[in-house]
Amino acid sequence: MEKVFSALAEPNRLQIIELLRQSPLTVGEISDHLGLRQPQTSKHLRVLRDAGLVDIQPVANRRIYKLRSESFKDLDNWLQSYCHIWDERFDRLDNYLVDLQRKDTNINDDGK
């Protein structure tokens, strides 16, 4: 998971992921969209491939890059394991806010 987060932390690589969400693209197409030179784009794609986020599909003399859905499913599963923690914290916050509102209402009612 560390490789995935490290790969996604770089803004250009995150933009590449966003582009590939729409459709598979060649290095040249990605470079054009991002305004990067092809060697830079290739390096970013290599990092994404090494992290298991993209696959390469050779078509004739072109290399088409596409997202690997398995990696994103793994990432989603990992994130889901933390959802119960956040749900509990939001529930406690909600209870706290409800208590504050009750106290505020009681104070205002007593003061009338």
C-alpha positions as CSV (number, residue, x, y, z in Angstrom):
1,M,0.0,0.0,0.0
2,E,2.9,2.3,0.7
3,K,4.0,2.2,-3.0
4,V,0.4,3.1,-4.1
5,F,0.2,6.1,-1.7
6,S,3.7,7.3,-2.7
7,A,2.8,7.1,-6.4
8,L,-0.5,8.9,-5.9
9,A,1.1,11.7,-3.8
10,E,2.8,13.3,-6.8
11,P,0.3,15.7,-8.5
12,N,1.2,14.8,-12.1
13,R,0.7,11.1,-11.4
14,L,-2.6,11.8,-9.8
15,Q,-3.6,13.7,-12.9
16,I,-2.6,10.8,-15.1
17,I,-4.8,8.5,-13.0
18,E,-7.7,11.0,-13.5
19,L,-7.1,11.0,-17.3
20,L,-7.0,7.2,-17.4
21,R,-10.3,7.0,-15.5
22,Q,-11.9,8.5,-18.7
23,S,-10.2,6.1,-21.1
24,P,-7.0,4.3,-21.9
25,L,-4.3,6.6,-23.5
26,T,-0.9,6.5,-25.1
27,V,2.1,8.3,-23.6
28,G,1.8,11.0,-26.2
29,E,-1.8,11.6,-25.5
30,I,-1.1,11.9,-21.8
31,S,1.8,14.2,-22.4
32,D,-0.3,16.4,-24.5
33,H,-3.1,16.6,-21.9
34,L,-0.7,17.5,-19.1
35,G,1.7,19.6,-21.1
36,L,4.7,17.4,-20.1
37,R,7.5,16.0,-22.3
38,Q,7.2,12.4,-23.2
39,P,10.3,11.3,-21.1
40,Q,8.7,12.9,-18.0
41,T,5.4,11.2,-18.7
42,S,7.1,7.9,-19.2
43,K,8.8,8.1,-15.9
44,H,5.6,8.9,-14.1
45,L,3.9,6.0,-15.9
46,R,6.7,3.7,-14.8
47,V,6.2,4.6,-11.2
48,L,2.4,4.0,-11.6
49,R,3.1,0.7,-13.2
50,D,5.6,-0.3,-10.5
51,A,2.9,0.5,-7.9
52,G,0.5,-1.7,-9.8
53,L,-1.9,1.1,-10.7
54,V,-1.6,0.9,-14.5
55,D,-1.2,-1.8,-17.2
56,I,0.4,-1.5,-20.6
57,Q,-1.4,-2.9,-23.6
58,P,0.7,-3.0,-26.7
59,V,-1.2,-2.3,-29.9
60,A,0.9,-2.4,-33.0
61,N,3.8,0.0,-32.4
62,R,1.9,1.9,-29.6
63,R,1.7,1.3,-25.9
64,I,-1.7,2.0,-24.4
65,Y,-1.9,2.7,-20.7
66,K,-5.0,1.8,-18.7
67,L,-5.9,1.6,-15.1
68,R,-5.7,-1.7,-13.2
69,S,-9.0,-2.0,-11.4
70,E,-7.7,-4.7,-9.0
71,S,-5.3,-2.1,-7.4
72,F,-8.1,0.3,-6.8
73,K,-10.3,-2.4,-5.3
74,D,-7.5,-3.2,-2.9
75,L,-7.1,0.4,-2.0
76,D,-10.9,0.7,-1.5
77,N,-10.8,-2.4,0.8
78,W,-8.0,-0.9,2.8
79,L,-9.9,2.4,3.2
80,Q,-13.1,0.6,4.2
81,S,-11.2,-1.0,7.1
82,Y,-11.0,2.5,8.6
83,C,-14.6,3.6,7.9
84,H,-15.9,2.2,11.2
85,I,-13.4,4.4,13.1
86,W,-14.6,7.5,11.3
87,D,-18.3,6.5,11.7
88,E,-17.8,6.1,15.5
89,R,-16.1,9.5,15.7
90,F,-18.8,11.2,13.6
91,D,-21.5,9.5,15.8
92,R,-19.8,10.9,18.9
93,L,-19.5,14.3,17.4
94,D,-23.2,14.2,16.4
95,N,-24.2,13.2,20.0
96,Y,-22.0,16.0,21.4
97,L,-23.7,18.6,19.1
98,V,-27.1,17.3,20.0
99,D,-26.3,17.7,23.7
100,L,-25.0,21.3,23.1
101,Q,-28.3,22.1,21.3
102,R,-30.3,20.8,24.2
103,K,-28.3,22.7,26.7
104,D,-28.6,25.9,24.6
105,T,-32.4,25.3,24.3
106,N,-32.7,24.7,28.0
107,I,-30.8,27.9,28.8
108,N,-32.9,29.9,26.4
109,D,-36.1,28.4,27.8
110,D,-35.1,29.2,31.4
111,G,-34.2,32.7,30.6
112,K,-37.6,33.6,29.2
